[in-house]
């Protein structure tokens, strides 16, 4: 079996994974175009660097997952000011207790906080960074494994290209990785 086959087998057997498909170049280009046109609410820009970096890997997989899929190992959304100041972030389940009593944060929702003492001088934007995908790093030959959540329009494009009906209980996730030679 190839490294790609091993990765597909491992990911296919993860809890909450419904389907796993290698992403073809045509759909990858369409997703890249969609992501380049995304803007957020409140007139804030959205930079999905996770998708950009994932699409630059040698191998790209699209998984369709449901709510049983594991939570991300790190925040998938950051609010950035002045290009490097994190002024807000998604709270992953394992971190909620760290912030529940923190007077220095403001909960905008049950899973997103703003740091009260961090004030940017310039415009803010939402950043969707690449997220580690440690499960496949243990496969011999895999390196630089990341994942990302595409925007809703890109998610719809991905699911449509795979013939998956619009179902709010499902979502797509991209996994990109390189193979050592």
C-alpha positions as a LaTeX table, in Angstrom:
\begin{tabular}{lrrr}
\hline
Residue & $x$ (\AA) & $y$ (\AA) & $z$ (\AA) \\
\hline
Unk1 & 0.00 & 0.00 & 0.00 \\
Unk2 & 1.10 & 3.57 & $-0.67$ \\
Unk3 & 1.41 & 6.30 & 1.95 \\
Unk4 & $-1.77$ & 7.86 & 0.53 \\
Unk5 & $-3.62$ & 4.53 & 0.87 \\
Unk6 & $-2.46$ & 4.24 & 4.50 \\
Unk7 & $-3.65$ & 7.77 & 5.29 \\
Unk8 & $-7.04$ & 7.19 & 3.66 \\
Unk9 & $-7.47$ & 3.93 & 5.61 \\
Unk10 & $-6.58$ & 5.54 & 8.94 \\
Unk11 & $-8.80$ & 8.60 & 8.40 \\
Unk12 & $-11.69$ & 6.46 & 7.13 \\
Unk13 & $-11.68$ & 4.57 & 10.43 \\
Unk14 & $-11.80$ & 7.67 & 12.65 \\
Unk15 & $-15.00$ & 8.17 & 14.62 \\
Unk16 & $-17.36$ & 10.57 & 12.88 \\
Unk17 & $-15.82$ & 10.27 & 9.41 \\
Unk18 & $-18.49$ & 9.49 & 6.83 \\
Unk19 & $-16.40$ & 9.62 & 3.62 \\
Unk20 & $-12.81$ & 10.32 & 2.53 \\
Unk21 & $-11.90$ & 11.41 & $-1.01$ \\
Unk22 & $-8.69$ & 12.64 & $-2.63$ \\
Unk23 & $-9.35$ & 16.15 & $-3.93$ \\
Unk24 & $-8.89$ & 16.58 & $-7.68$ \\
Unk25 & $-7.10$ & 19.64 & $-9.05$ \\
Unk26 & $-10.19$ & 21.11 & $-10.70$ \\
Unk27 & $-12.17$ & 21.20 & $-7.45$ \\
Unk28 & $-9.07$ & 22.41 & $-5.55$ \\
Unk29 & $-8.81$ & 25.41 & $-7.92$ \\
Unk30 & $-12.53$ & 26.16 & $-7.49$ \\
Unk31 & $-12.22$ & 26.02 & $-3.70$ \\
Unk32 & $-9.21$ & 28.35 & $-3.84$ \\
Unk33 & $-11.21$ & 30.83 & $-5.94$ \\
Unk34 & $-14.20$ & 30.68 & $-3.59$ \\
Unk35 & $-12.01$ & 31.21 & $-0.52$ \\
Unk36 & $-10.30$ & 34.23 & $-2.09$ \\
Unk37 & $-13.68$ & 36.01 & $-2.26$ \\
Unk38 & $-14.91$ & 35.33 & 1.28 \\
Unk39 & $-15.62$ & 38.27 & 3.58 \\
Unk40 & $-16.82$ & 38.12 & 7.14 \\
Unk41 & $-19.56$ & 39.78 & 9.08 \\
Unk42 & $-19.19$ & 43.26 & 10.53 \\
Unk43 & $-17.21$ & 44.24 & 7.43 \\
Unk44 & $-14.16$ & 42.29 & 8.67 \\
Unk45 & $-11.94$ & 40.42 & 6.25 \\
Unk46 & $-11.50$ & 36.66 & 6.53 \\
Unk47 & $-8.17$ & 35.05 & 5.70 \\
Unk48 & $-8.41$ & 31.29 & 5.44 \\
Unk49 & $-4.70$ & 30.54 & 5.40 \\
Unk50 & $-5.55$ & 26.97 & 6.39 \\
Unk51 & $-7.16$ & 26.33 & 3.00 \\
Unk52 & $-4.34$ & 28.12 & 1.16 \\
Unk53 & $-1.67$ & 26.03 & 2.89 \\
Unk54 & $-3.63$ & 22.79 & 2.61 \\
Unk55 & $-4.05$ & 23.25 & $-1.14$ \\
Unk56 & $-0.27$ & 23.65 & $-1.47$ \\
Unk57 & 0.45 & 20.18 & $-0.06$ \\
Unk58 & 1.30 & 17.21 & $-2.30$ \\
Unk59 & $-1.81$ & 15.30 & $-1.23$ \\
Unk60 & $-5.19$ & 16.78 & $-0.33$ \\
Unk61 & $-8.07$ & 14.81 & 1.10 \\
Unk62 & $-11.62$ & 15.94 & 1.62 \\
Unk63 & $-13.40$ & 14.25 & 4.47 \\
Unk64 & $-17.08$ & 14.45 & 5.22 \\
Unk65 & $-17.68$ & 14.31 & 8.95 \\
Unk66 & $-20.49$ & 14.44 & 11.43 \\
Unk67 & $-20.72$ & 15.67 & 15.03 \\
Unk68 & $-18.96$ & 12.55 & 16.37 \\
Unk69 & $-15.67$ & 13.65 & 14.79 \\
Unk70 & $-13.11$ & 14.75 & 17.39 \\
Unk71 & $-12.81$ & 18.43 & 18.30 \\
Unk72 & $-9.88$ & 20.35 & 16.82 \\
Unk73 & $-6.61$ & 20.25 & 18.77 \\
Unk74 & $-6.28$ & 24.04 & 18.57 \\
Unk75 & $-8.47$ & 27.07 & 17.76 \\
Unk76 & $-9.78$ & 27.17 & 14.20 \\
Unk77 & $-10.72$ & 30.87 & 14.23 \\
Unk78 & $-8.67$ & 33.81 & 15.53 \\
Unk79 & $-9.47$ & 37.52 & 15.55 \\
Unk80 & $-6.25$ & 39.31 & 14.63 \\
Unk81 & $-5.32$ & 42.98 & 14.88 \\
Unk82 & $-2.20$ & 44.71 & 13.64 \\
Unk83 & $-1.28$ & 41.53 & 11.70 \\
Unk84 & 0.00 & 39.61 & 14.72 \\
Unk85 & $-1.96$ & 40.56 & 17.84 \\
Unk86 & $-4.51$ & 37.90 & 18.80 \\
Unk87 & $-7.44$ & 39.86 & 20.18 \\
Unk88 & $-9.95$ & 37.02 & 20.14 \\
Unk89 & $-10.14$ & 33.30 & 19.55 \\
Unk90 & $-12.30$ & 30.24 & 19.41 \\
Unk91 & $-12.18$ & 28.26 & 22.64 \\
Unk92 & $-11.75$ & 24.54 & 22.11 \\
Unk93 & $-13.55$ & 22.29 & 24.61 \\
Unk94 & $-10.39$ & 21.41 & 26.54 \\
Unk95 & $-9.66$ & 25.14 & 27.17 \\
Unk96 & $-13.07$ & 26.40 & 28.33 \\
Unk97 & $-12.28$ & 25.96 & 32.05 \\
Unk98 & $-9.10$ & 28.04 & 31.61 \\
Unk99 & $-11.20$ & 31.08 & 30.67 \\
Unk100 & $-14.51$ & 30.62 & 32.50 \\
Unk101 & $-13.45$ & 32.73 & 35.52 \\
Unk102 & $-10.97$ & 34.96 & 33.68 \\
Unk103 & $-11.98$ & 38.62 & 34.15 \\
Unk104 & $-9.64$ & 39.61 & 31.29 \\
Unk105 & $-11.82$ & 38.02 & 28.62 \\
Unk106 & $-15.29$ & 38.62 & 27.28 \\
Unk107 & $-17.28$ & 35.68 & 25.94 \\
Unk108 & $-18.94$ & 36.68 & 22.65 \\
Unk109 & $-20.47$ & 33.20 & 22.47 \\
Unk110 & $-20.04$ & 29.96 & 24.36 \\
Unk111 & $-16.91$ & 29.20 & 22.31 \\
Unk112 & $-15.38$ & 32.55 & 21.31 \\
Unk113 & $-13.62$ & 35.09 & 23.53 \\
Unk114 & $-12.19$ & 38.57 & 23.18 \\
Unk115 & $-9.20$ & 39.65 & 25.28 \\
Unk116 & $-10.29$ & 42.91 & 26.96 \\
Unk117 & $-6.80$ & 44.42 & 27.29 \\
Unk118 & $-5.69$ & 43.86 & 23.70 \\
Unk119 & $-6.54$ & 46.82 & 21.52 \\
Unk120 & $-5.27$ & 46.92 & 17.94 \\
Unk121 & $-4.26$ & 50.19 & 16.35 \\
Unk122 & $-5.34$ & 49.14 & 12.87 \\
Unk123 & $-7.99$ & 47.04 & 11.20 \\
Unk124 & $-8.86$ & 43.58 & 12.49 \\
Unk125 & $-9.57$ & 40.42 & 10.51 \\
Unk126 & $-10.59$ & 36.84 & 11.13 \\
Unk127 & $-7.90$ & 34.25 & 10.54 \\
Unk128 & $-8.63$ & 30.58 & 9.94 \\
Unk129 & $-5.17$ & 29.04 & 10.37 \\
Unk130 & $-3.97$ & 25.59 & 9.34 \\
Unk131 & $-4.67$ & 23.09 & 12.12 \\
Unk132 & $-2.40$ & 20.18 & 13.01 \\
Unk133 & $-3.70$ & 16.73 & 12.11 \\
Unk134 & $-1.56$ & 14.56 & 14.41 \\
Unk135 & $-3.29$ & 11.25 & 13.72 \\
Unk136 & $-1.60$ & 10.81 & 10.34 \\
Unk137 & 1.84 & 12.09 & 11.37 \\
Unk138 & 2.55 & 8.61 & 12.77 \\
Unk139 & 2.31 & 7.05 & 9.29 \\
Unk140 & 5.75 & 6.46 & 7.82 \\
Unk141 & 6.49 & 8.98 & 5.08 \\
Unk142 & 3.88 & 11.59 & 6.11 \\
Unk143 & 5.13 & 15.06 & 6.93 \\
Unk144 & 3.63 & 18.53 & 7.32 \\
Unk145 & 0.08 & 17.25 & 7.91 \\
Unk146 & $-2.51$ & 19.99 & 8.40 \\
Unk147 & $-6.24$ & 20.37 & 8.18 \\
Unk148 & $-8.64$ & 23.22 & 7.67 \\
Unk149 & $-12.31$ & 24.00 & 7.59 \\
Unk150 & $-13.43$ & 25.57 & 4.34 \\
Unk151 & $-15.93$ & 28.42 & 4.29 \\
Unk152 & $-19.61$ & 27.56 & 3.90 \\
Unk153 & $-19.64$ & 28.25 & 0.12 \\
Unk154 & $-16.52$ & 26.08 & $-0.35$ \\
Unk155 & $-18.01$ & 23.39 & 1.88 \\
Unk156 & $-21.14$ & 23.37 & $-0.29$ \\
Unk157 & $-18.97$ & 23.10 & $-3.42$ \\
Unk158 & $-16.97$ & 20.21 & $-1.97$ \\
Unk159 & $-20.04$ & 18.27 & $-0.83$ \\
Unk160 & $-21.81$ & 18.95 & $-4.13$ \\
Unk161 & $-18.82$ & 17.70 & $-6.12$ \\
Unk162 & $-19.00$ & 14.45 & $-4.15$ \\
Unk163 & $-22.76$ & 14.08 & $-4.64$ \\
Unk164 & $-23.52$ & 14.59 & $-0.96$ \\
Unk165 & $-26.90$ & 16.13 & $-0.20$ \\
Unk166 & $-27.13$ & 19.34 & 1.77 \\
Unk167 & $-27.31$ & 18.09 & 5.35 \\
Unk168 & $-26.59$ & 20.51 & 8.23 \\
Unk169 & $-25.32$ & 17.65 & 10.39 \\
Unk170 & $-22.40$ & 17.09 & 7.97 \\
Unk171 & $-19.36$ & 19.22 & 7.18 \\
Unk172 & $-16.26$ & 18.95 & 5.07 \\
Unk173 & $-12.68$ & 19.15 & 6.28 \\
Unk174 & $-9.58$ & 19.33 & 4.13 \\
Unk175 & $-6.42$ & 17.46 & 5.09 \\
Unk176 & $-3.17$ & 18.24 & 3.32 \\
Unk177 & 0.17 & 16.51 & 3.71 \\
Unk178 & 3.47 & 15.90 & 1.99 \\
Unk179 & 5.28 & 12.60 & 1.53 \\
Unk180 & 8.96 & 12.17 & 2.28 \\
Unk181 & 10.90 & 10.78 & $-0.63$ \\
\hline
\end{tabular}
